[in-house]
Amino acid sequence: MTKTRKPLLKYRRVVIKIGSALLVDRATGLKKAWLDAMCADIAGLKSKGVEVLVVSSGAIALGRTVLNLPAGALKLEESQAAAAVGQIALARAWSESLSTDAIVAGQVLLTLGDTEERRRYLNARATINQLLKLGAVPIINENDTVATTEIRYGDNDRLAARVATMVGADLLVLLSDIDGLYTAPPHLDPNARFLETIAEITPEIEAMAGGAASELSRGGMRTKIDAGKIATTAGCAMIIASGKPNHPLAAIEDGARSSWFAPSGSPVTARKTWIAGQLLPAGTLAVDAGAEEALRSGKSLLPAGVRDVTGSFSRGDTIAILGTSGREIARGLAGYDADEARQIAGKKSAEIAAILGYAGRAAMVHRDDMVMTGKRAEAEGSRKDEVHA
């Protein structure tokens, strides 16, 4: 894993987080010219083969402007009402601006549980991946209309990091009203020093974080560092950059000042620990020789290669995969409940809909949710296909 900074166009899948203050003016509402320029940047990346996801703040800020709510902190019910109005306006704005370049926008509203509970995590990831496969740009936000203090992220920096790890992105870009990480909050300390490259998030780096600087923002440098820890540990690089100028992504590409956080050199380790070590398998899938060879070459496990299903498990639970010798060769997250898995075991993927009554997923266990645990696990673990969370 290289720790060398790359141009944006060299990344395969990029998540871009946009702060409220960049998108919404407290007095006038949506900054349409800025949004149009941002969408032009996104179109430029997509035209070069980069997949782009957007985590967009601004629903509450936009809604409170539309509803003419007073400045200052809002009550929970006021905040949720503002989000309900703002989400519609925000989605429409993104859709209209992206459509200029014939790009389709898809709105995805998430709550904390959607990225923390395995079953909902898999559903959310499948939806987002399908949008990307169809060429759309997912516009993601926390579902502030229903989320309460106890079940929310509270900021879109950490949400963006969770999304980045969920979809296996290799770059997270946090656009903010500050151009990167300083040794101290620059608005408080004139001697604060700018940090261009952060090889590792150490306790010293964490100590440099400050608080939010705008009433429209719930985040600050503290949440950006937290996001960095989530993303880089999973092998995703992160950039903190100013989003104030028009065409902020083009500015980064042209060398505008920004802080780059290097991805972890061994992201597979944490992934393997989570699936192969900490979680006890809730059941097993025995596979035939063809499926075993396919798994060792980095492919997903399809129903046709499954000979037997044991245990009582739900979709998203950890299950062990047994080779022809009867020994465990891999572990992964089940793509189906046990009863459904038994019905489609040994069947072709094209037969799933007729058997189950709905068009299920092609894989019994997707390769992104699998780690090899047999004799060749160490060699297989180095494969890029198994890096992403």
C-alpha positions, -999 to +999 in steps of 0.1 A: +000+000+000+016+032-011+016+063+010+022+086-019-005+112-027-022+107-060-042+130-083-080+127-079-083+110-113-061+081-101-086+070-076-113+045-085-142+054-061-144+088-043-167+099-016-171+137-013-185+153+018-199+188+016-205+210+046-237+230+051-219+264+051-206+257+016-239+249+001-263+272+020-262+309+027-281+317+060-298+348+044-303+338+008-305+300+009-290+276-017-257+287-034-267+276-068-237+289-087-214+270-063-235+238-066-234+240-104-196+243-104-193+214-080-215+193-103-193+202-132-163+189-112-182+157-105-190+153-142-153+157-150-143+130-126-170+106-139-160+112-175-126+099-166-140+067-151-141+078-114-171+066-094-184+095-072-206+095-042-217+127-024-225+130+013-243+163+014-251+184+044-275+213+041-310+198+046-316+215+079-298+247+070-318+249+037-350+240+054-347+266+082-341+293+055-372+282+036-392+281+068-377+314+080-367+299+114-347+322+137-309+320+141-294+299+169-300+264+182-332+247+171-355+224+192-355+188+181-389+190+165-379+223+147-347+207+134-367+177+121-393+198+105-365+219+088-349+186+076-382+174+061-385+206+040-348+209+033-343+173+021-368+178-007-352+211-018-317+197-015-325+166-035-342+187-062-312+210-064-287+182-068-308+165-094-312+197-115-275+206-113-262+171-122-288+168-150-269+196-168-243+169-177-269+142-181-261+126-147-288+111-126-289+117-089-302+092-064-312+102-029-301+079+000-311+089+036-293+069+063-295+066+100-268+053+124-283+018+124-281+016+086-243+015+089-239-002+123-263-031+121-250-058+097-283-066+079-292-030+073-255-023+064-257-049+036-290-035+023-277+001+022-244-010+005-263-030-021-285-001-029-256+024-032-236-001-053-265-006-077-268+032-081-231+033-090-235+004-114-263+022-132-241+053-135-260+075-110-244+097-083-258+088-048-265+119-028-264+107+008-274+125+040-284+115+075-321+111+078-325+140+102-363+139+099-365+108+121-331+105+138-330+115+174-300+125+195-296+089+208-295+073+173-277+097+151-243+104+139-247+141+146-223+151+119-217+141+082-179+138+085-182+105+104-212+094+083-191+101+051-163+079+066-187+051+073-201+053+038-165+053+023-157+021+042-191+006+034-186+010-004-149+003-005-139+038-016-103+045-019-106+083-012-127+104+011-127+142+004-140+164+032-148+199+018-151+225+045-146+261+053-110+254+063-083+243+039-068+215+060-053+205+093-033+229+114-013+224+145-039+246+163-071+263+153-058+291+129-086+315+139-073+313+175-036+309+171-018+330+145+013+307+148-007+276+138+013+255+113-004+239+083+001+201+078+001+190+042+007+152+047-004+131+077+011+096+075-007+084+106-033+098+130-014+098+163-026+112+197-006+143+188-026+148+156-059+142+175-049+169+200-047+195+172-085+193+165-107+222+173-145+227+173-172+238+148-168+273+135-203+279+120-239+278+133-248+259+102-223+232+110-224+204+136-189+192+128-154+206+133-119+194+130-125+170+158-151+151+137-128+152+107-100+135+126-125+109+138-136+104+102-099+101+092-094+073+118-124+054+104-114+058+067-076+054+069-079+023+091-100+007+063-074+016+036-091+047+024-071+079+019-086+112+031-083+148+020-094+179+040-097+209+017-115+242+014-147+241-005-151+279-006-139+285-042-160+274-072-148+242-087-132+230-054-124+195-068-106+210-098-087+233-074-075+202-055-064+186-087-046+218-097-026+217-064-046+239-041-036+236-005-051+206+013-042+180+039-038+144+028-041+115+052-024+083+041-044+051+042-033+023+065-007+000+051-024-031+064-062-026+062-069-063+057-058-070+093-088-052+109-112-067+084-100-102+090-101-098+128-137-086+125-150-114+103-126-143+110-118-138+147-143-118+167-175-131+152-185-168+158-200-184+127-238-189+130-238-217+104-218-233+076-219-237+038-202-267+023-190-261-013-179-282-042-144-282-058-153-257-085-166-232-059-136-238-037-112-230-066-133-199-074-131-186-039-093-191-038-091-170-070-109-141-053-145-147-066-178-146-048-196-177-036-226-184-059-255-207-049-246-232-076-214-242-058-231-248-024-236-285-015-250-282+020-262-256+045-262-260+083-272-238+111-298-211+118-285-178+105-299-145+092-286-124+063-256-105+075-245-131+100-210-146+099-209-181+085-181-206+079-174-220+044-162-256+042-141-270+014-143-304-002-121-318+027-148-307+052-124-281+067-131-244+069-115-225+041-132-191+046-156-170+066-180-144+053-213-126+058-244-145+046-262-130+017-294-150+026-312-163+056-306-200+063-340-212+051-336-193+018-300-205+014-312-241+017-338-236-010-313-222-036-282-243-027-269-259-058-291-238-081-281-213-107-284-176-099-310-172-127-333-196-108-334-176-076-364-155-084-385-185-093-376-204-062-378-176-036-405-154-053-383-124-056-351-114-074-324-120-048-287-113-050-265-134-072-240-143-045-245-165-015-215-147+001-200-117-018-162-116-020-162-082-003-177-099+027-153-128+028-119-137+041-099-169+035-091-187+067-075-220+055-039-228+047-037-203+019-054-175+040-023-154+043-017-154+006-053-148-002-056-120+024-032-099+005-055-097-025-069-063-032-104-078-037-106-085+001-093-052+013-125-032+013-149-032+042 
